[in-house]
Amino acid sequence: MKKIMAVILAIGMILSLAACGGNGTDGGNTSGGEDSSEEIQTEGEKKTVALVPPAMISPYYKSVISGAQEACDNLGYELKTLAPESESDYASQVQIVEDMITQKVDGIILCAINSDAIVAAVKKANEADIPVVMFNTQNELAGGEVACYVRYDQYEAGGKVCDFVAEQFGENLKAAIVEGLPSDHTTERMGGFVDKAKEEHPGIEVVASQAGDWEREKGMNAAANMLQANPDIDVIFALCDEMGLGAVQAVKEAGSGAKVVSFDGNPNAVASIQAGDLVSTVSIGGPGTGNMCVEALKKIFDGETVEKIVNVDTEIIWEENADQFPSEAD
């Protein structure tokens, strides 16, 4: 009887050990499952940021994208960039923003073609709890909630251009302006120059202005038309670098002595300054702007407070300091 009981006890111990071993194996699988789940969750938390510029015509927007991409790479975010084909196609830009909302991106960085038209899309982003950061936008939107505006004072910068022109070329000049499309950008940049001339440099007379629609060829045509009608123009202020480079070509073809100054601080404009063609441009912080926009979204994602307005400094770029800025030929 004792032998039988001993055998039964031995069998029980073996079964017990087998059961423990089974639990240990299952526990290992459960642990592995939890690790896999955590990895998937971490991957699922990767933020996706949409960046929607007005178009890709101006190198300025490419520089903003490069700054945003660098910041996203450092933070482990995915950056999606899409833009309309032209800076006048505000309907396409609205549609792109709405598509990004449908794709459930985590944040949107935006420079609006038309501030009034974009309001509806911004409101849709608000309803979807997707934060919006805007750049290169002078005035706050009339509707919708924008978490942060990364911007520079375009009006003040236009005034800086006027001061620079007066300092370099004198107080008695005939000036022409190559305008962009109707927008806050055109209004503020041109207004800053014109008002500063009236207030502090009354000898600088704006004798002509014509739209170049932010494009090089159209800027060249606008400058050529104004030079033909006013061959004694001393200075041409193009409201963006692409139009400024077009104006430089128009001046050469007309055999004019007019000096061309522009706005944006693009690398190809800096190269033109170094080559002795374009006189000056305005640095508006392209890559830095992209970086600041992503950093603002990061603060929002982390539940931190973000300033409503973040200002980027502007600076005149000309032959004396051009070597301090990125430069590349066309």
C-alpha positions as a Markdown table, in Angstrom:
| # | Residue | x | y | z |
|---|---|---|---|---|
| 1 | Met | 0.0 | 0.0 | 0.0 |
| 2 | Lys | 2.9 | 2.3 | 0.9 |
| 3 | Lys | 4.5 | 1.6 | -2.5 |
| 4 | Ile | 1.2 | 2.4 | -4.3 |
| 5 | Met | 0.9 | 5.7 | -2.4 |
| 6 | Ala | 4.5 | 6.6 | -3.2 |
| 7 | Val | 3.9 | 6.0 | -6.9 |
| 8 | Ile | 0.7 | 8.1 | -6.8 |
| 9 | Leu | 2.6 | 11.0 | -5.1 |
| 10 | Ala | 5.4 | 10.8 | -7.6 |
| 11 | Ile | 3.0 | 10.9 | -10.5 |
| 12 | Gly | 1.3 | 13.9 | -8.9 |
| 13 | Met | 4.6 | 15.8 | -8.6 |
| 14 | Ile | 5.5 | 15.1 | -12.2 |
| 15 | Leu | 2.1 | 16.4 | -13.4 |
| 16 | Ser | 2.5 | 19.4 | -11.1 |
| 17 | Leu | 5.9 | 20.2 | -12.6 |
| 18 | Ala | 4.5 | 19.7 | -16.1 |
| 19 | Ala | 1.7 | 22.1 | -15.3 |
| 20 | Cys | 4.2 | 24.7 | -14.0 |
| 21 | Gly | 6.3 | 24.3 | -17.1 |
| 22 | Gly | 3.2 | 24.9 | -19.2 |
| 23 | Asn | 2.3 | 28.0 | -17.3 |
| 24 | Gly | 5.8 | 29.3 | -17.7 |
| 25 | Thr | 5.7 | 28.8 | -21.5 |
| 26 | Asp | 2.3 | 30.5 | -21.8 |
| 27 | Gly | 3.5 | 33.3 | -19.6 |
| 28 | Gly | 6.5 | 33.8 | -22.0 |
| 29 | Asn | 4.1 | 33.9 | -24.9 |
| 30 | Thr | 1.9 | 36.4 | -23.1 |
| 31 | Ser | 4.9 | 38.5 | -22.3 |
| 32 | Gly | 6.0 | 38.4 | -25.9 |
| 33 | Gly | 2.5 | 39.4 | -27.0 |
| 34 | Glu | 2.6 | 42.4 | -24.7 |
| 35 | Asp | 6.0 | 43.5 | -26.1 |
| 36 | Ser | 4.6 | 43.2 | -29.6 |
| 37 | Ser | 1.5 | 45.2 | -28.6 |
| 38 | Glu | 3.7 | 47.9 | -27.1 |
| 39 | Glu | 5.8 | 48.1 | -30.3 |
| 40 | Ile | 2.7 | 48.4 | -32.4 |
| 41 | Gln | 1.3 | 51.1 | -30.1 |
| 42 | Thr | 4.5 | 53.0 | -30.3 |
| 43 | Glu | 4.5 | 52.8 | -34.0 |
| 44 | Gly | 0.8 | 53.9 | -34.0 |
| 45 | Glu | 1.7 | 57.0 | -32.0 |
| 46 | Lys | 4.1 | 58.3 | -34.7 |
| 47 | Lys | 2.8 | 61.7 | -35.6 |
| 48 | Thr | 1.9 | 62.7 | -39.2 |
| 49 | Val | 2.2 | 66.4 | -40.1 |
| 50 | Ala | 0.8 | 67.9 | -43.3 |
| 51 | Leu | 2.5 | 70.9 | -44.8 |
| 52 | Val | 0.4 | 72.8 | -47.5 |
| 53 | Pro | 2.2 | 75.8 | -49.2 |
| 54 | Pro | 0.5 | 77.9 | -51.8 |
| 55 | Ala | 2.6 | 76.3 | -54.6 |
| 56 | Met | 6.1 | 75.2 | -55.3 |
| 57 | Ile | 7.1 | 78.0 | -57.6 |
| 58 | Ser | 9.0 | 80.0 | -55.1 |
| 59 | Pro | 12.2 | 78.4 | -53.6 |
| 60 | Tyr | 11.0 | 80.0 | -50.3 |
| 61 | Tyr | 8.5 | 77.3 | -49.8 |
| 62 | Lys | 11.1 | 74.6 | -50.6 |
| 63 | Ser | 13.3 | 76.1 | -47.9 |
| 64 | Val | 10.4 | 76.0 | -45.4 |
| 65 | Ile | 9.7 | 72.4 | -46.3 |
| 66 | Ser | 13.4 | 71.5 | -45.8 |
| 67 | Gly | 13.4 | 73.1 | -42.3 |
| 68 | Ala | 10.1 | 71.3 | -41.5 |
| 69 | Gln | 11.5 | 68.0 | -42.8 |
| 70 | Glu | 14.6 | 68.3 | -40.7 |
| 71 | Ala | 12.6 | 69.0 | -37.6 |
| 72 | Cys | 10.2 | 66.0 | -38.3 |
| 73 | Asp | 13.2 | 63.7 | -38.9 |
| 74 | Asn | 14.6 | 64.7 | -35.6 |
| 75 | Leu | 11.3 | 64.1 | -33.8 |
| 76 | Gly | 10.4 | 60.9 | -35.7 |
| 77 | Tyr | 7.3 | 62.5 | -37.4 |
| 78 | Glu | 6.2 | 61.8 | -40.9 |
| 79 | Leu | 5.8 | 64.9 | -43.1 |
| 80 | Lys | 3.3 | 65.0 | -46.0 |
| 81 | Thr | 3.7 | 67.9 | -48.4 |
| 82 | Leu | 1.2 | 68.7 | -51.2 |
| 83 | Ala | 0.6 | 72.0 | -53.0 |
| 84 | Pro | -1.5 | 73.5 | -55.8 |
| 85 | Glu | 0.1 | 74.0 | -59.2 |
| 86 | Ser | -0.2 | 77.8 | -59.0 |
| 87 | Glu | -0.4 | 80.4 | -56.3 |
| 88 | Ser | -3.8 | 81.6 | -57.6 |
| 89 | Asp | -5.6 | 78.2 | -57.2 |
| 90 | Tyr | -7.0 | 78.7 | -53.8 |
| 91 | Ala | -9.8 | 76.2 | -54.4 |
| 92 | Ser | -7.3 | 73.4 | -54.9 |
| 93 | Gln | -5.5 | 74.4 | -51.7 |
| 94 | Val | -8.7 | 74.2 | -49.7 |
| 95 | Gln | -9.4 | 70.7 | -51.2 |
| 96 | Ile | -5.8 | 69.6 | -50.3 |
| 97 | Val | -6.3 | 70.6 | -46.7 |
| 98 | Glu | -9.7 | 68.9 | -46.5 |
| 99 | Asp | -8.1 | 65.7 | -48.0 |
| 100 | Met | -5.4 | 65.8 | -45.3 |
| 101 | Ile | -8.2 | 66.1 | -42.7 |
| 102 | Thr | -9.8 | 63.0 | -44.2 |
| 103 | Gln | -6.5 | 61.2 | -43.9 |
| 104 | Lys | -6.5 | 62.0 | -40.2 |
| 105 | Val | -3.1 | 63.7 | -40.0 |
| 106 | Asp | -2.2 | 64.8 | -36.5 |
| 107 | Gly | -1.3 | 68.4 | -37.4 |
| 108 | Ile | -1.4 | 70.8 | -40.3 |
| 109 | Ile | 1.1 | 73.5 | -41.3 |
| 110 | Leu | -0.4 | 76.0 | -43.8 |
| 111 | Cys | 0.3 | 79.1 | -45.8 |
| 112 | Ala | -3.0 | 80.3 | -47.3 |
| 113 | Ile | -3.4 | 81.6 | -50.8 |
| 114 | Asn | -6.6 | 83.3 | -49.8 |
| 115 | Ser | -7.2 | 83.9 | -46.1 |
| 116 | Asp | -11.0 | 84.1 | -46.5 |
| 117 | Ala | -11.3 | 81.0 | -48.6 |
| 118 | Ile | -9.2 | 78.8 | -46.2 |
| 119 | Val | -11.4 | 79.5 | -43.2 |
| 120 | Ala | -13.9 | 76.7 | -44.0 |
| 121 | Ala | -11.1 | 74.2 | -44.2 |
| 122 | Val | -9.6 | 75.4 | -40.9 |
| 123 | Lys | -12.9 | 75.0 | -39.2 |
| 124 | Lys | -13.1 | 71.4 | -40.4 |
| 125 | Ala | -9.7 | 70.8 | -38.9 |
| 126 | Asn | -10.9 | 72.3 | -35.7 |
| 127 | Glu | -13.9 | 69.9 | -35.7 |
| 128 | Ala | -11.6 | 67.0 | -36.2 |
| 129 | Asp | -9.3 | 68.2 | -33.3 |
| 130 | Ile | -6.4 | 68.7 | -35.7 |
| 131 | Pro | -4.2 | 71.7 | -34.7 |
| 132 | Val | -3.4 | 74.2 | -37.4 |
| 133 | Val | -0.2 | 76.3 | -37.5 |
| 134 | Met | 0.0 | 79.0 | -40.2 |
| 135 | Phe | 3.1 | 80.7 | -41.6 |
| 136 | Asn | 3.9 | 83.6 | -43.9 |
| 137 | Thr | 0.5 | 85.0 | -42.9 |
| 138 | Gln | 0.3 | 88.6 | -41.8 |
| 139 | Asn | -3.1 | 88.8 | -40.3 |
| 140 | Glu | -5.1 | 86.4 | -38.2 |
| 141 | Leu | -8.0 | 84.6 | -40.0 |
| 142 | Ala | -11.5 | 86.0 | -39.6 |
| 143 | Gly | -12.8 | 82.6 | -38.6 |
| 144 | Gly | -11.6 | 79.2 | -37.4 |
| 145 | Glu | -9.0 | 78.6 | -34.7 |
| 146 | Val | -5.3 | 78.7 | -35.6 |
| 147 | Ala | -3.1 | 77.5 | -32.8 |
| 148 | Cys | 0.0 | 79.5 | -33.8 |
| 149 | Tyr | 1.1 | 82.0 | -36.5 |
| 150 | Val | 4.7 | 81.8 | -37.4 |
| 151 | Arg | 5.2 | 85.0 | -39.3 |
| 152 | Tyr | 7.3 | 88.1 | -39.9 |
| 153 | Asp | 6.3 | 91.7 | -40.2 |
| 154 | Gln | 6.0 | 92.2 | -44.0 |
| 155 | Tyr | 5.0 | 95.8 | -43.7 |
| 156 | Glu | 8.1 | 96.6 | -41.6 |
| 157 | Ala | 10.3 | 94.7 | -44.0 |
| 158 | Gly | 8.9 | 96.7 | -46.9 |
| 159 | Gly | 9.9 | 99.8 | -45.1 |
| 160 | Lys | 13.4 | 98.4 | -44.5 |
| 161 | Val | 13.7 | 98.0 | -48.3 |
| 162 | Cys | 12.8 | 101.6 | -48.8 |
| 163 | Asp | 15.4 | 102.7 | -46.2 |
| 164 | Phe | 18.0 | 100.6 | -47.9 |
| 165 | Val | 17.2 | 102.0 | -51.3 |
| 166 | Ala | 17.5 | 105.6 | -50.0 |
| 167 | Glu | 20.8 | 104.8 | -48.2 |
| 168 | Gln | 22.3 | 103.2 | -51.2 |
| 169 | Phe | 21.0 | 105.3 | -54.1 |
| 170 | Gly | 19.9 | 108.6 | -52.7 |
| 171 | Glu | 16.8 | 110.4 | -51.7 |
| 172 | Asn | 15.6 | 111.5 | -55.2 |
| 173 | Leu | 14.7 | 108.5 | -57.2 |
| 174 | Lys | 12.0 | 107.1 | -59.5 |
| 175 | Ala | 10.8 | 103.7 | -58.3 |
| 176 | Ala | 8.6 | 101.0 | -59.9 |
| 177 | Ile | 7.1 | 98.1 | -58.1 |
| 178 | Val | 6.4 | 94.6 | -59.4 |
| 179 | Glu | 3.4 | 93.4 | -57.5 |
| 180 | Gly | 2.3 | 89.9 | -56.6 |
| 181 | Leu | -1.2 | 88.5 | -56.8 |
| 182 | Pro | -3.8 | 90.4 | -54.8 |
| 183 | Ser | -3.1 | 89.3 | -51.2 |
| 184 | Asp | -2.0 | 90.4 | -47.8 |
| 185 | His | 1.6 | 89.8 | -48.9 |
| 186 | Thr | 1.3 | 92.3 | -51.8 |
| 187 | Thr | -0.6 | 94.8 | -49.6 |
| 188 | Glu | 1.9 | 94.7 | -46.7 |
| 189 | Arg | 5.2 | 94.5 | -48.6 |
| 190 | Met | 4.2 | 97.3 | -51.1 |
| 191 | Gly | 2.5 | 99.3 | -48.4 |
| 192 | Gly | 5.5 | 99.3 | -46.2 |
| 193 | Phe | 7.7 | 100.6 | -49.0 |
| 194 | Val | 5.3 | 103.2 | -50.2 |
| 195 | Asp | 4.4 | 104.5 | -46.7 |
| 196 | Lys | 8.0 | 104.7 | -45.6 |
| 197 | Ala | 8.8 | 106.7 | -48.8 |
| 198 | Lys | 6.0 | 109.2 | -48.1 |
| 199 | Glu | 6.9 | 109.6 | -44.4 |
| 200 | Glu | 10.7 | 109.6 | -44.4 |
| 201 | His | 11.9 | 109.7 | -48.0 |
| 202 | Pro | 9.6 | 112.0 | -50.0 |
| 203 | Gly | 12.1 | 112.3 | -52.8 |
| 204 | Ile | 11.5 | 108.6 | -53.7 |
| 205 | Glu | 8.6 | 108.6 | -56.1 |
| 206 | Val | 6.7 | 105.5 | -57.1 |
| 207 | Val | 6.0 | 106.2 | -60.8 |
| 208 | Ala | 4.6 | 102.8 | -61.8 |
| 209 | Ser | 3.5 | 99.4 | -60.5 |
| 210 | Gln | 2.3 | 96.3 | -62.3 |
| 211 | Ala | 1.5 | 92.7 | -61.3 |
| 212 | Gly | 3.9 | 89.9 | -61.9 |
| 213 | Asp | 1.8 | 87.2 | -60.1 |
| 214 | Trp | 4.8 | 85.9 | -58.1 |
| 215 | Glu | 6.3 | 84.3 | -61.3 |
| 216 | Arg | 9.6 | 85.0 | -62.9 |
| 217 | Glu | 8.4 | 85.4 | -66.5 |
| 218 | Lys | 5.5 | 87.5 | -65.6 |
| 219 | Gly | 7.8 | 89.6 | -63.4 |
| 220 | Met | 10.1 | 90.1 | -66.3 |
| 221 | Asn | 7.2 | 91.2 | -68.6 |
| 222 | Ala | 5.9 | 93.6 | -65.9 |
| 223 | Ala | 9.3 | 95.2 | -65.5 |
| 224 | Ala | 9.8 | 95.4 | -69.2 |
| 225 | Asn | 6.5 | 97.2 | -69.7 |
| 226 | Met | 7.2 | 99.7 | -66.9 |
| 227 | Leu | 10.7 | 100.4 | -68.3 |
| 228 | Gln | 9.3 | 101.0 | -71.7 |
| 229 | Ala | 6.8 | 103.5 | -70.4 |
| 230 | Asn | 9.2 | 105.0 | -67.9 |
| 231 | Pro | 12.8 | 104.6 | -69.2 |
| 232 | Asp | 14.2 | 106.9 | -66.4 |
| 233 | Ile | 13.2 | 104.4 | -63.6 |
| 234 | Asp | 16.1 | 104.2 | -61.1 |
| 235 | Val | 14.9 | 101.3 | -58.9 |
| 236 | Ile | 12.6 | 98.4 | -59.3 |
| 237 | Phe | 11.2 | 96.8 | -56.1 |
| 238 | Ala | 10.0 | 93.2 | -56.9 |
| 239 | Leu | 7.8 | 91.9 | -54.1 |
| 240 | Cys | 9.4 | 88.4 | -54.4 |
| 241 | Asp | 12.7 | 87.0 | -55.6 |
| 242 | Glu | 11.3 | 85.1 | -58.6 |
| 243 | Met | 9.8 | 88.3 | -60.0 |
| 244 | Gly | 13.0 | 90.1 | -59.0 |
| 245 | Leu | 15.1 | 87.7 | -61.1 |
| 246 | Gly | 12.8 | 88.3 | -64.0 |
| 247 | Ala | 13.1 | 92.1 | -63.5 |
| 248 | Val | 16.9 | 91.7 | -63.6 |
| 249 | Gln | 16.6 | 90.1 | -67.0 |
| 250 | Ala | 14.2 | 92.8 | -68.2 |
| 251 | Val | 16.7 | 95.5 | -67.1 |
| 252 | Lys | 19.5 | 93.8 | -69.0 |
| 253 | Glu | 17.4 | 93.5 | -72.2 |
| 254 | Ala | 16.3 | 97.1 | -72.0 |
| 255 | Gly | 19.9 | 98.3 | -71.5 |
| 256 | Ser | 18.6 | 100.2 | -68.4 |
| 257 | Gly | 20.6 | 101.3 | -65.5 |
| 258 | Ala | 17.8 | 100.5 | -63.0 |
| 259 | Lys | 18.7 | 98.7 | -59.9 |
| 260 | Val | 16.5 | 95.7 | -58.8 |
| 261 | Val | 15.7 | 94.9 | -55.1 |
| 262 | Ser | 13.5 | 92.1 | -54.1 |
| 263 | Phe | 12.1 | 90.0 | -51.2 |
| 264 | Asp | 12.3 | 86.4 | -49.8 |
| 265 | Gly | 16.0 | 85.7 | -49.3 |
| 266 | Asn | 16.0 | 82.6 | -51.6 |
| 267 | Pro | 19.4 | 81.0 | -52.3 |
| 268 | Asn | 19.1 | 81.7 | -56.1 |
| 269 | Ala | 18.6 | 85.4 | -55.2 |
| 270 | Val | 21.6 | 85.4 | -53.0 |
| 271 | Ala | 23.6 | 83.9 | -55.9 |
| 272 | Ser | 22.4 | 86.7 | -58.1 |
| 273 | Ile | 23.5 | 89.3 | -55.6 |
| 274 | Gln | 26.9 | 87.6 | -55.4 |
| 275 | Ala | 27.1 | 87.8 | -59.2 |
| 276 | Gly | 26.4 | 91.5 | -59.2 |
| 277 | Asp | 23.0 | 91.4 | -60.8 |
| 278 | Leu | 20.3 | 91.6 | -58.1 |
| 279 | Val | 21.1 | 94.3 | -55.5 |
| 280 | Ser | 19.3 | 93.0 | -52.5 |
| 281 | Thr | 16.7 | 90.7 | -51.1 |
| 282 | Val | 15.0 | 90.3 | -47.7 |
| 283 | Ser | 15.8 | 87.3 | -45.5 |
| 284 | Ile | 12.5 | 86.0 | -44.0 |
| 285 | Gly | 13.9 | 82.8 | -42.4 |
| 286 | Gly | 12.8 | 80.0 | -44.7 |
| 287 | Pro | 14.2 | 76.8 | -43.1 |
| 288 | Gly | 13.9 | 78.4 | -39.6 |
| 289 | Thr | 10.2 | 79.0 | -40.3 |
| 290 | Gly | 9.6 | 75.4 | -41.1 |
| 291 | Asn | 11.4 | 74.3 | -38.0 |
| 292 | Met | 9.4 | 76.7 | -35.8 |
| 293 | Cys | 6.1 | 75.4 | -37.2 |
| 294 | Val | 7.0 | 71.8 | -36.4 |
| 295 | Glu | 8.2 | 72.8 | -32.9 |
| 296 | Ala | 4.9 | 74.6 | -32.3 |
| 297 | Leu | 3.0 | 71.4 | -33.2 |
| 298 | Lys | 5.2 | 69.4 | -30.9 |
| 299 | Lys | 4.3 | 71.6 | -28.0 |
| 300 | Ile | 0.6 | 71.1 | -28.8 |
| 301 | Phe | 1.0 | 67.3 | -29.1 |
| 302 | Asp | 2.8 | 67.3 | -25.7 |
| 303 | Gly | 0.0 | 69.4 | -24.1 |
| 304 | Glu | 2.2 | 72.4 | -23.6 |
| 305 | Thr | 1.1 | 76.0 | -24.2 |
| 306 | Val | 2.2 | 77.6 | -27.5 |
| 307 | Glu | 2.4 | 81.3 | -28.2 |
| 308 | Lys | -0.3 | 82.5 | -30.6 |
| 309 | Ile | 2.2 | 84.6 | -32.6 |
| 310 | Val | 5.9 | 83.7 | -33.2 |
| 311 | Asn | 7.9 | 86.3 | -35.0 |
| 312 | Val | 10.7 | 85.7 | -37.4 |
| 313 | Asp | 13.3 | 88.4 | -37.9 |
| 314 | Thr | 13.9 | 90.0 | -41.3 |
| 315 | Glu | 17.1 | 91.3 | -42.6 |
| 316 | Ile | 18.3 | 92.9 | -45.8 |
| 317 | Ile | 20.7 | 90.7 | -47.8 |
| 318 | Trp | 23.2 | 92.5 | -50.1 |
| 319 | Glu | 26.8 | 92.3 | -51.2 |
| 320 | Glu | 28.2 | 93.2 | -47.7 |
| 321 | Asn | 26.6 | 90.1 | -46.0 |
| 322 | Ala | 25.5 | 87.8 | -48.8 |
| 323 | Asp | 28.2 | 85.3 | -48.0 |
| 324 | Gln | 26.4 | 84.7 | -44.6 |
| 325 | Phe | 23.4 | 83.2 | -46.3 |
| 326 | Pro | 22.7 | 80.0 | -48.3 |
| 327 | Ser | 23.5 | 80.5 | -52.0 |
| 328 | Glu | 23.0 | 78.4 | -55.1 |
| 329 | Ala | 22.7 | 79.1 | -58.8 |
| 330 | Asp | 19.5 | 78.3 | -60.7 |
